[in-house]
Amino acid sequence: MRWRPDAIFTTGGYVAVPTLLAAAALRVPVLLWEGNVVPGRSVRATARLARVLAVSFPETAAALGREAYLTGTPIRDPAVGEAVAARARLGIPAGERCLLVFGGSQAARRLNHAVRQALPELADRAVVLHVTGEPAIGEFGAVRDALSQPGCDRYRPVAFLDREMADALAAADVIVGRAGSSTLAEMAARGVPMVIVPYPHAAGHQAANARVVGEAGAAIVIADEAFDGAALLAALDALGDRARYAAMAAASRSLGRPRAAAAVAALLAALARREPLPEPAAIERLARGAS
């Protein structure tokens, strides 16, 4: 009541309920954003307290039973890591294929296991940027040192990527990762084919996200329990077909909304200024980066 914010942005959840109830009493407008295809129970419970909904997938609006703006998931600016310059900064020679593998801190174990099984053949096919997570970096540093040349130079395990992640995403020809909303948005914004291994312990959210992207033709989806070195190499074999690779890259790009952050900000600014809300088509054009 002392602060009286002009607007509130939330990703929902039970922790938001007291704030959103106070906002309703003070007539402060609320924008709720949901990035998963299937919203969780807490988001469904708090969505009714928001004046405006923004989502990453059309299916989410149907699940919430309300109209929503299709903004996509806010991500880093894809222009930060332009491909040629990014490869130069990472020391990846021109003409080399680049594979980026990352799974998040607790979700990396299955992906790490598959990479270890697929080496050294994996490094024979591409420069491999492998984000292992902090607990596994010692193990995979030793794995790298045990490889013969040129695999030792082509396999690059790192604990995590901070500022370099934009370059890694821009440099990659194929990305292997989980099916979190941000991961999928980063891939699609760059039009990169994906090998998706949905994390099985996220209340089914990632499986639903992966299904939508897979059905769009932008990814090869492999269940967590089926993902191993052989499955990884088979997926890369499939992506070795130029026609299939081009089709998947185009499908990935069609899902991309690289300016999702600007679209969400435009909605929030309109609420804060008590201005008429933009048309949904205008917000989608903004999110896609169209003029």
HELIX and SHEET records of a PDB file:
HELIX    1   1 TYR A   14  ALA A   16  5                                   3    
HELIX    2   2 VAL A   17  LEU A   26  1                                  10    
HELIX    3   3 ARG A   41  ALA A   47  1                                   7    
HELIX    4   4 PRO A   58  LEU A   64  1                                   7    
HELIX    5   5 PRO A   78  GLY A   81  5                                   4    
HELIX    6   6 ALA A   83  LEU A   90  1                                   8    
HELIX    7   7 ARG A  109  ALA A  118  1                                  10    
HELIX    8   8 GLU A  121  ARG A  125  1                                   5    
HELIX    9   9 GLU A  134  ALA A  136  5                                   3    
HELIX   10  10 ILE A  137  ALA A  146  1                                  10    
HELIX   11  11 GLY A  151  ARG A  154  1                                   4    
HELIX   12  12 GLU A  164  ALA A  171  1                                   8    
HELIX   13  13 SER A  181  ALA A  189  1                                   9    
HELIX   14  14 HIS A  205  GLU A  215  1                                  11    
HELIX   15  15 ASP A  224  ALA A  226  5                                   3    
HELIX   16  16 GLY A  229  LEU A  239  1                                  11    
HELIX   17  17 ARG A  242  LEU A  255  1                                  14    
HELIX   18  18 ALA A  260  ALA A  272  1                                  13    
HELIX   19  19 PRO A  280  ARG A  288  1                                   9    
SHEET    1   A 4 ILE A   8  THR A  10  0                                        
SHEET    2   A 4 VAL A  30  GLU A  34  1                                        
SHEET    3   A 4 VAL A  52  VAL A  55  1                                        
SHEET    4   A 4 TYR A  69  LEU A  70  1                                        
SHEET    1   B 6 TYR A 155  VAL A 158  0                                        
SHEET    2   B 6 VAL A 127  VAL A 131  1                                        
SHEET    3   B 6 CYS A  98  PHE A 102  1                                        
SHEET    4   B 6 VAL A 174  GLY A 177  1                                        
SHEET    5   B 6 MET A 194  ILE A 196  1                                        
SHEET    6   B 6 ALA A 219  VAL A 221  1                                        
END                                                                             
